């Protein structure tokens, strides 16, 4: 099944572009990704 992407929100994209340059935002995002991956690998929730 092919999924069709939603139209992008220019305002939301601009917010994300600003956040990507914020060191603490990036570190928190990386930590959350690592935590979720670890939980999934260990089959914990």
Secondary structure, DSSP 4 states (H G I P E B T S, - for coil): -PPPPPPP-HHHHHHHHHHTT-HHHHHHHHHHHHHHHHHHHHT--
